[in-house]
Amino acid sequence: MMQIKEIVLKQVKEPTTFQNVAPTFLTDDTMNKRKRQLLNRMKEEAFDTLVIYADKEHGSNFEYLTGFIPRFEEGLLVVESSGSCTAILGNENLKLAPFSRTPVELIHSPLFSLPNQPMDNDETLEAIFKKLGFAKKNKIGIIGWKMFTTKASDSSKLFDVPHFIVQALMNAKSAQAEMYNAAYLMIGEDGVRTVNNANEIAHYEYGANLASRCMLNAMNQVEIGAKESELGAALSAEGQYHSVVTIAATGKRFEMANIYPTHKQVQLADPLSLTVGYKGGLSSRTGFAIKEEKQLPETQKDYLDRVAKPYFRAVVSWLEGIQIGTKGKELYQLVEETFPKKEYHWHLNPGHLVSDDEWMSSPVYIDSSQVLKSGMIFQLDIIPSVEGYTGVSAEECVALADESLQEAIKMEYPALWERISLRKNYLKNELNIELSQDVIPLSNTVAYMRPFFLAKDLAFQVKK
């Protein structure tokens, strides 16, 4: 029988944050491993060629091999089963091709450039694909940014790339050649991007550390009269690109359809939401701009017992339950037992994979037989929606690492291992949360949750 843990709100020491963590670059060995693994998956699935699409919002599968995204343009990476790679780029990304981490041949296509830019070297995509030998291919994979898991359609024939690219491929291929959505090679079960080595974990921990550091900074700046824009500025750091729209929203949200921080000022008893994400990690918090429980709105006097404490109990169960070898459906069921959906109305996956994307994919769903593996990076993401009550959130990132991977991190990145150890000790000794040996926290503020933003010394804790 599951033990029901008592959650208390009491004085808790802030977690340690780390101010001078430099980005970790991916090594040549890691990049070569990435390409090799993708070629192996292509061989297993009998793909002759992959066509990987990218734009600013949907560039992670492309970036996985090249190391860059085409920023404000579009681009394609054509990967042959032989291992040869071709980058098809617009005007303003031609200069990046020589820096591609996977060596590429370059083809210029101004079709991928911005509107009204020069169309020098104008050539149809059909002609380019024919030059690349697509008429001789038998099985072509198209990779945008997502795989479709709907049962109402043939997911393998749904393509999330612009129609003009799909049409050009249809015109260039032979009549008997088949085209499939091949995103599952990247992000599905056994997808090459779902498991990370020590170098990749160090690379992504930079963003998780940064996001959680910014979150604590913003939380500490919450005062009556503070502007959303000021809190939003506290959620930005080191000039890094955000993986999600930054949220600093006080009071009623989405007025005038706005989703960005404004000059609205925090008022006493306002609901307040804060979210920041960088490559490798996201931090999110929701609560009230108050100091004590009696300041809760009249209709939500039981907010702690009705919503916040049960949510935190689910967070603790998730953190203590996730481990290598667990099936996705088992973690899903653990959350369901602790935090029943019919009562708390969460409907998304209670946890998903993170890397270059804030949400890459998820092995955690109701009937998932996917096994959680060493090297996976997870975002703890449970979103309740109880009618009449303000929401609650404490999203953060952890990774799973077996003994071998942990030893590699200790040896190759001792400073990272020290940060991980301090975070794990904080969870055990300050919040009374017992993680599995497999779990390594990548965020500084994992499970650090202050439901009352003005009570900066009060946070949830498991009662001993």
Secondary structure as GFF3:
##gff-version 3
##sequence-region A 1 464
A	DSSP	beta_strand	7	11	.	.	.	ID=ss1
A	DSSP	alpha_helix	28	44	.	.	.	ID=ss2
A	DSSP	beta_strand	49	54	.	.	.	ID=ss3
A	DSSP	alpha_helix	60	66	.	.	.	ID=ss4
A	DSSP	beta_strand	75	80	.	.	.	ID=ss5
A	DSSP	beta_strand	85	89	.	.	.	ID=ss6
A	DSSP	three_ten_helix	91	99	.	.	.	ID=ss7
A	DSSP	beta_strand	105	108	.	.	.	ID=ss8
A	DSSP	three_ten_helix	110	112	.	.	.	ID=ss9
A	DSSP	alpha_helix	125	131	.	.	.	ID=ss10
A	DSSP	three_ten_helix	134	136	.	.	.	ID=ss11
A	DSSP	beta_strand	139	143	.	.	.	ID=ss12
A	DSSP	three_ten_helix	155	157	.	.	.	ID=ss13
A	DSSP	alpha_helix	163	172	.	.	.	ID=ss14
A	DSSP	beta_strand	178	181	.	.	.	ID=ss15
A	DSSP	alpha_helix	184	187	.	.	.	ID=ss16
A	DSSP	alpha_helix	198	220	.	.	.	ID=ss17
A	DSSP	alpha_helix	228	234	.	.	.	ID=ss18
A	DSSP	beta_strand	247	250	.	.	.	ID=ss19
A	DSSP	three_ten_helix	255	257	.	.	.	ID=ss20
A	DSSP	beta_strand	271	278	.	.	.	ID=ss21
A	DSSP	beta_strand	281	288	.	.	.	ID=ss22
A	DSSP	three_ten_helix	293	295	.	.	.	ID=ss23
A	DSSP	three_ten_helix	298	300	.	.	.	ID=ss24
A	DSSP	alpha_helix	303	303	.	.	.	ID=ss25
A	DSSP	pi_helix	304	308	.	.	.	ID=ss26
A	DSSP	alpha_helix	309	321	.	.	.	ID=ss27
A	DSSP	alpha_helix	328	338	.	.	.	ID=ss28
A	DSSP	alpha_helix	341	344	.	.	.	ID=ss29
A	DSSP	beta_strand	352	353	.	.	.	ID=ss30
A	DSSP	beta_strand	377	380	.	.	.	ID=ss31
A	DSSP	beta_strand	393	400	.	.	.	ID=ss32
A	DSSP	alpha_helix	403	412	.	.	.	ID=ss33
A	DSSP	alpha_helix	414	429	.	.	.	ID=ss34
A	DSSP	beta_strand	439	441	.	.	.	ID=ss35
A	DSSP	beta_strand	458	462	.	.	.	ID=ss36
###
